[in-house]
Amino acid sequence: MRGRWALMLVAAAATWPGQQALGWGATGHEWATGIAIEKLPDDIPGFVRDPPCCPSWP
C-alpha cells in the first residue's frame, strides 16, 4: 500500500502543470553578450570585437 501511494505521488508530481519558466529573451542575451565582449582580454584579435561579428555590441 505504501508503494502505491509513493507511485501515485510521483505520477501526480510528474503530470502537475508547472509554472512557465521565464527566460532571458533576446534582450537578456544581447546584454550578456555585450558585457562578455567588453570583458575580453586585450590580446584577442580585433575582428572578434567587430560590430558586424557581434551585432548586439554598441
PEVENHU-V549746 format. One record per residue. PHI is phi in degrees with one decimal (999 if undefined). Layout:
# PEVENHU-V549746
PHI, PHI
This chain:
# PEVENHU-V549746
999, -64.4, -64.9, -65.7, -65.6, -64.0, -63.7, -65.4, -65.1, -64.0, -64.3, -66.7, -65.9, -71.5, -102.7, -66.6, -69.4, -85.5, -74.4, -70.4, -73.4, -92.5, -95.6, -74.2, 76.3, -64.0, -63.2, -63.4, -68.1, -64.3, -63.3, -64.7, -65.1, -60.6, -65.9, -62.2, -65.4, -63.9, -89.5, -64.4, -67.2, -67.5, -83.5, -75.6, -57.5, -63.1, -66.0, -69.1, -90.2, -63.5, -53.7, -63.6, -73.2, -128.9, -63.6, -85.9, -83.1, -68.0
